Amino acid sequence: MADKKYDVIHIGEVNQDFTVPEVPEEFFSGDGDTYTCGPITDSVGGDAGNQSICVANLGDRNAWFGRLDTSFTGNRLAAVLESQGVDTSLVIRSEDCRTPKIIVNVRKDGSHRFLCGEGGGYGLRKKDIVPGTLDQTRVLAIGSLFVLDTLEGEGLEYALKTCRDAGGVVVADMTYDIKGLGPHFYDDIYPCIDYLVPSWDEAAYVTGEDHEDRMADYFLDRGAGNVIIKLGSQGSYFKNRKKYFYTDPYVVKPVDTTGCGDNFTAGFIHAYLKGWSEEECVRFASAAGALNSLGLGASSYIRSEQMVLEFMEKTPIRHIIH
């Protein structure tokens, strides 16, 4: 696959994040009308946006394939993606697109909560996937299942098969079912996914199981090639039809956990492209997710592969008894 134009093409949501740290609790419960907080920043957000920027900074040739509106927001996000090394030549600028805007409230312990502005028309259509696009990538990254808007269903299956028929590999992240599609919406899609990367909560919602091993079996039984379940502060769990293993987490004091799962997936993709073993890939992914938590924002803290490798050398691992 060395002759492919791209190492990775990302499909999924890109939005504008406004990160608001250190909001006093009185803002939510008090009677006043003016409060102060930490430094407010705006940046690219969304699962596909976060993954594409991280992959670019790790050194891989990648593009985001999606829709942006024609307003200042779309112009701003396109410029930021390009400045971070993400190819935007596949981006469709559409007047019927409303790019979502997200307020990210970061708490003192690094956790976060989102206030999501309404968007629409930001997903690809099946007709957008013209010959010569998705057959030109080594990896097709889906960021993420449950937020693909108009591509949900037949269009997604067509995209995955187009990539795989040309020898590409599909890596799919997952997020919460905010649109109420239902836990079994993707049951027919899993055979088209080589690496499925949900969080524990996301996998529990889809499978109805309460243990990561049984969750992984659910996806494997429905055709997924490999499953990596992100366990947050407990590390991660990998399983395919031949083996399974846990990967312990790094010891960090998080500043902002926004986008850590996206950076985990991006780290895995980068390591996979380098031909590392699955154990090495998941270990590097774990480091990328943990490292991202040390800075504010979902996508721009990691600057290079070397930065992640240095973090791995100097950061202790917390050993978990599973």
Secondary structure, 3 states (H helix, E strand, C coil): CCCCCEEEEEEECCEEEEEEECCCCHHHHCCCCCCCCCCCEEEEECHHHHHHHHHHHHCCCEEECCEECCCHHHHHHHHHHHHCCCECCCCEECCCCECCEEEEEECCCCCEEEEECCCECCCCCHHHCCCCCHHHEEEEEEEEECCCHHHCCHHHHHHHHHHHHCCCEEEEEECCCCCCCCCCCCCCCHHHCCEEECEHHHHHHHHCCCCHHHHHHHHHHCCCCEEEEECHHHCEEEECCCCEEEECCECCCCCCCCCHHHHHHHHHHHHHHCCCCHHHHHHHHHHHHHHHCCCCCCCCCCCCHHHHHHHHHHCCECCCCC
